[in-house]
Amino acid sequence: MSKILIVEDEQHQRELYAMELQEEGYEVDQASNGKEAVDMVKDNKYDLVILDIRMPEMDGIEALGKILSRDKKIPIVIYTAYSNYKSNFMTWTADAYITKSSNLDELKEKISELLTTRNQ
Amino acid sequence: MKRNIQIQLLMYIPDVLLLALAVFAFVGMFNQYQQALFIVMGLLIVLMIVRTIFINNLIRKLYTSRIIDIRTLINAFKKGKYKLRTEQPRGDDALADIHRDLVIVGTHFDNIISSQQGEIEKLRELYDSIVLSLNSYFLVLNEREEIIFANEVFCKKFQISLEYIAGKKIDDIFYFVTGRIKESIQQVKRNGNSVVLEKTHLLSNERISIIADIKISYITVKGENQIVLVMDDITNRCRKDYQISLISQISESIQHDNRLDHVLHTILTGVTSGTGLGFNRAMLFLKDEKRHILSGRMAVGPDTIEEAIKIWNSVASEREENNNVAIEDTAEGKGQELLRNVQTASFDLKEDNLLVWVLNTATSIHIHDASSDSRVDENIKKFIDVNEFVIVPLVAGNRTIGVIVADNKFNQIPIGIDSVDLLSIFAYQAALSIESYNNLEMVQDEMDKIQHRQEAIVESEKLAAVGRIASHIAHEIRNPLVTMGGYARRIIQQTDSEIPKGAQVHKAANVIINEADRLEKILSNVMDFTRSSPFILKFNNINEVIEDTVDLLRNLFQERRVEIDLQLGDDIPLVKSDFNQMKQVMLNLLQNSIDATASHGKIYVETLMRNKKVVIIVRDTGPGFEQDDIEKVFDPFFSTKVTGVGLGLAIVKKIIMDHGGEITATNRENGAEVQISLPLPG
């Protein structure tokens, strides 16, 4: 069973993703900011990280660098309301960049795609 | 002396004896010797007669010849001859003294006169040499105005002999004589006062031209009236004065005149005016970098000799009133044909001809005989139509901007080296003037461009600012929207639609989802507006873009029962553009039109070529733009629609501007019209 870490400061959104992804059959952990996420990655092994960008304490871009420095191979999906970070080269190291939508289909598809490639 | 007196006294003895005898006879003494007394008295009388004859002879012998000598002397004096070779005066009497004195006086006089004559001789020599060395021309006329004398300088200058001009009138030796000279001669004859004519132009039959100050005076020699004309040649002085004032006038006229044609005219008037360089005609050609030609721009000069004379006459009298150099339109209305010929002339810069040669080498050239000069091709020969001419380059800084051609077509004065030099110097000044004028114009153009750009910047800044705000708001909205929509979807997943309550919840949740989706779409539009993604410029067929978009909207047209009428031009060239962005433009425009048009309305889309631009016209049969709003329809967040955020036309405008195009909105008789024009590459 693949283990996914959701990093999102908005509680309702975080919980929504968690419910949806658990229903899809994934094991889900939650972090409410970048700092928490980095700590959790230290202690646990995740198959994929969903990362918001605008967050308090430590933003997604900083967290992205720290997570990748620990585990270079972990797939990371940036999931944010901001489309303009796409042009920030720091985000290019992520495996996917998806603009948030109330319809989670795109996110789900990407996750399954990335995990399939990873498991092969 | 004493001896003389004694002799004279002795001569009177017979007189005294006769007187004594006469007294004796009267008193009666010697009565008895009366006879003897009378005899004695008779002898005495005879003696006295003899003496008188003797004395007379003696006197004649002593004085007459000497008196004649004196008389001769005096007669000679009367004739002005004071030195005579006469015999030395004889005797030592008063007569001799007088004679001697006269001779002495005569000798003195003679000395005085001969010394005076030397002085006079010297003075005459001096006078002659002064007259000869003066550069003034003398001309003496008699009462009938026939020339009776002309000095050497005059003859030399005008290349005529004294024999030739003697007895001629001034009209016969000058090509034309201005009315001023003729009038002045009459005036001098009437009242005897001298008249001075300043800066008068004279042109001889031999085509020798000068500018002179002429003094006309009236003198009487041996009872005969004569008119003397003294002419001071001031041609060179005038030229120098003129050049200085001309240069200042040209720069002044440039400052006050913003028309290049006037500047050029001023320059050429300087080349042709009598006090300027004095050429008959001048033509100016400028290099046209864009069209790669040397094109005729300006010409000054008469078309015929009659016109030339008129100009010369008028220039002289104008100068009389106003000592300033008259470089204004002295040739108004004259030389129209020349001007026309020059202004329609152009020479390709690749052409191998004299004008282009001068332009390329920046060297002036003096053609003495065009008919035999191999450098002058037929074209130029025909165009300039004169045997001798000069071409000088207009050099400003380190580049040649054109050439001036000058000639003496009408008076045919040979062009001197000094004239060519002057023209070159003058051309240099003129070139600087033209260049500074051009620079001025360039600065003006640049300023216009800058202003234009500034306006564009303000416009795009406005859009950018609006964009930044919009983007911020959009992101802030997106987060709660995502949460709302996400949970609404969950509600649907988790409710059983089979039970009646469940169906109601489904419906309600669906409304939320749909509305959230709609909002998300609007937000995407806002992001598109603010995102500065680099567009992919390719050559696209605008007609294809339109057809594609119409296909995309076909369902909507049917649903709204709106008819679409495409009138796409056949020969629309490809436009360098971003296909997707152009599609977005058409999509937004057509959506707007559909929204505005009532059912059974019509939308027309037309494409055509106008002024080398591709024009797209979208027209509908809706209510049109609100009259007050037309200017603002392209502003972001301006919308009269109930739905949408009002970014449709703003996005359209941004895309069109990014493509270097223009967009306008107008109201037609029965609907709104949007026109887009897109530039073609190159």
Interface residues (C-beta under 8 A of the other chain):
Chain A: E10 H12 Q13 L16 M19 E20 A81 Y82 S83 N84 K100 S101 S102 N103 L104
Chain B: S471 H475 R478 N479 L481 V482 T483 M484 G485 G486 Y487 A488 R489 R490 I513 A516 D517 E520 M527 T530 R531
